[in-house]
Amino acid sequence: MTGAGGQLGRALVEEFGDDEVVALTRAEWDVANPSPLVEAPDLVLHTAAWTNVDGAEDDPQGAAAVNVGGTANAAALGAPLVYYSTDYVFDGRKGAPYVESDSPNPLSAYGRSKLHGEAAAGDRAWIARTSWSFGETGRNFLLTMLRLGEERDEVAVVDDQRGCPTYVRHLAAATRELVELPFGIWHLAAAGDCTWADFADAIFEEAGLACRVRRISSGELGARAPRPACSVLRSERADAPSLPHWREGLRACLDRLGS
Ligand SMILES: NC(=O)c1ccc[n+]([C@@H]2O[C@H](COP(=O)([O-])OP(=O)(O)OC[C@H]3O[C@@H](n4cnc5c(N)ncnc54)[C@H](OP(=O)(O)O)[C@@H]3O)[C@@H](O)[C@H]2O)c1
């Protein structure tokens, strides 16, 4: 497993805890370099990635070195590989949920690097596209909102981007099902969809925080990287693993944080 210190990496370490897992953090393997492993594993769960979407606009080559070059290095291990990709490979103009056969057209340097990473994963790979991930650790929207909700009476949140907030533990459980299925592209995102502002409202409601959400546009926020307006992911594949609703993921994550 690459990127084992990340939010998905940690969830996968728990999910695959009964297996013999070699979980490598960035300090143990910077995937921009060739693998330090001497023996080929049976399976590679490749979660390591440049995930700073706005930062990739300033350093697209740095993002590509990790997301494309790093994926080629992981594929060079010669084992079947799970590559985690993103809803940001789409431009968001479809106006309906994206399925596996839809054509990607990334708007951002991050999205382009992840799309090229899909190709670098090779033929013996599951391309697991997910969206708006959150968990108990690291940097994610849920943890940011919990912090701001404690500090402020009101937060301004974008209300013109729609996606599927996906709990990393639900994605880790779906990964277990995925590796029993044929290689190829699979959309693995939470059921249901919402805007970031809806998600923030739900976080404050479930966490019992009195903070108000002021709904703003992406233009008002002025983030460096453009994001798709609607990047809801659904699967058109009959045997695709199904994930619980995002609100169920939110409650499960808050429960774990609470305990
Ligand atoms: N987060 C989302 O909303 C989202 C949405 C769709 C898809 N994904 C994809 O899901 C996967 C898992 O992301 P995540 O949510 O777990 O993000 P994350 O918490 O940022 O984890 C990414 C991990 O990769 C590590 N990393 C970065 N550069 C590396 C390098 N050169 N070599 C080795 N490790 C490196 C990071 O280490 P440092 O912390 O030390 O940098 C971090 O531990 C990624 O492929 C991501 O593109 C994420």
The ligand as an SDF file (V2000), in Angstrom:
LIG
                    3D

 48 52  0  0  0  0  0  0  0  0999 V2000
   -9.3870   13.6550   -1.0550 N   0  0  0  0  0  0  0  0  0  0  0  0
  -10.3340   13.6490   -1.9810 C   0  0  0  0  0  0  0  0  0  0  0  0
  -11.3250   14.3780   -1.9110 O   0  0  0  0  0  0  0  0  0  0  0  0
  -10.2050   12.7310   -3.1720 C   0  0  0  0  0  0  0  0  0  0  0  0
  -11.2280   12.7060   -4.1290 C   0  0  0  0  0  0  0  0  0  0  0  0
  -11.1070   11.8490   -5.2070 C   0  0  0  0  0  0  0  0  0  0  0  0
  -10.0060   11.0350   -5.3230 C   0  0  0  0  0  0  0  0  0  0  0  0
   -9.0220   11.0780   -4.3900 N   0  0  0  0  0  0  0  0  0  0  0  0
   -7.8580   10.1990   -4.5600 C   0  0  0  0  0  0  0  0  0  0  0  0
   -7.8650    9.2580   -3.5060 O   0  0  0  0  0  0  0  0  0  0  0  0
   -6.5170    8.8940   -3.2010 C   0  0  0  0  0  0  0  0  0  0  0  0
   -6.2710    9.0030   -1.7070 C   0  0  0  0  0  0  0  0  0  0  0  0
   -6.3410   10.3700   -1.3400 O   0  0  0  0  0  0  0  0  0  0  0  0
   -6.6360   10.8150    0.1600 P   0  0  0  0  0  0  0  0  0  0  0  0
   -7.9970   11.3370    0.1960 O   0  0  0  0  0  0  0  0  0  0  0  0
   -6.2420    9.7260    1.1070 O   0  0  0  0  0  0  0  0  0  0  0  0
   -5.6240   12.0450    0.2670 O   0  0  0  0  0  0  0  0  0  0  0  0
   -4.5010   12.3620    1.3330 P   0  0  0  0  0  0  0  0  0  0  0  0
   -5.0330   12.2220    2.7170 O   0  0  0  0  0  0  0  0  0  0  0  0
   -3.9220   13.6690    0.8980 O   0  0  0  0  0  0  0  0  0  0  0  0
   -3.4450   11.1960    1.1220 O   0  0  0  0  0  0  0  0  0  0  0  0
   -2.4930   11.1990    0.0890 C   0  0  0  0  0  0  0  0  0  0  0  0
   -1.2460   10.5820    0.6660 C   0  0  0  0  0  0  0  0  0  0  0  0
   -0.2480   10.5280   -0.3750 O   0  0  0  0  0  0  0  0  0  0  0  0
    0.9710   10.9510    0.1910 C   0  0  0  0  0  0  0  0  0  0  0  0
    1.8960   11.4270   -0.8200 N   0  0  0  0  0  0  0  0  0  0  0  0
    1.9280   12.6290   -1.4650 C   0  0  0  0  0  0  0  0  0  0  0  0
    2.9640   12.6690   -2.3180 N   0  0  0  0  0  0  0  0  0  0  0  0
    3.6020   11.4730   -2.1970 C   0  0  0  0  0  0  0  0  0  0  0  0
    4.7500   10.9140   -2.7960 C   0  0  0  0  0  0  0  0  0  0  0  0
    5.4650   11.5770   -3.6950 N   0  0  0  0  0  0  0  0  0  0  0  0
    5.1250    9.6520   -2.4360 N   0  0  0  0  0  0  0  0  0  0  0  0
    4.4150    8.9590   -1.5150 C   0  0  0  0  0  0  0  0  0  0  0  0
    3.3300    9.4350   -0.8980 N   0  0  0  0  0  0  0  0  0  0  0  0
    2.9300   10.6840   -1.2500 C   0  0  0  0  0  0  0  0  0  0  0  0
    0.5990   12.0510    1.1620 C   0  0  0  0  0  0  0  0  0  0  0  0
    1.6540   12.2580    2.0760 O   0  0  0  0  0  0  0  0  0  0  0  0
    1.8380   13.7230    2.7310 P   0  0  0  0  0  0  0  0  0  0  0  0
    0.6380   13.9300    3.5830 O   0  0  0  0  0  0  0  0  0  0  0  0
    3.1150   13.5860    3.4700 O   0  0  0  0  0  0  0  0  0  0  0  0
    1.8860   14.6950    1.5820 O   0  0  0  0  0  0  0  0  0  0  0  0
   -0.6320   11.4280    1.8110 C   0  0  0  0  0  0  0  0  0  0  0  0
   -0.2660   10.5750    2.8790 O   0  0  0  0  0  0  0  0  0  0  0  0
   -5.6270    9.7740   -4.0720 C   0  0  0  0  0  0  0  0  0  0  0  0
   -5.2550    9.0610   -5.2250 O   0  0  0  0  0  0  0  0  0  0  0  0
   -6.5390   10.9250   -4.4650 C   0  0  0  0  0  0  0  0  0  0  0  0
   -6.1540   11.5060   -5.6870 O   0  0  0  0  0  0  0  0  0  0  0  0
   -9.1010   11.8890   -3.3030 C   0  0  0  0  0  0  0  0  0  0  0  0
  1  2  1  0
  2  3  2  0
  2  4  1  0
  4  5  1  0
  4 48  2  0
  5  6  2  0
  6  7  1  0
  7  8  2  0
  8  9  1  0
  8 48  1  0
  9 10  1  0
  9 46  1  0
 10 11  1  0
 11 12  1  0
 11 44  1  0
 12 13  1  0
 13 14  1  0
 14 15  2  0
 14 16  1  0
 14 17  1  0
 17 18  1  0
 18 19  2  0
 18 20  1  0
 18 21  1  0
 21 22  1  0
 22 23  1  0
 23 24  1  0
 23 42  1  0
 24 25  1  0
 25 26  1  0
 25 36  1  0
 26 27  1  0
 26 35  1  0
 27 28  2  0
 28 29  1  0
 29 30  1  0
 29 35  2  0
 30 31  1  0
 30 32  2  0
 32 33  1  0
 33 34  2  0
 34 35  1  0
 36 37  1  0
 36 42  1  0
 37 38  1  0
 38 39  2  0
 38 40  1  0
 38 41  1  0
 42 43  1  0
 44 45  1  0
 44 46  1  0
 46 47  1  0
M  CHG  2   8   1  16  -1
M  END
$$$$
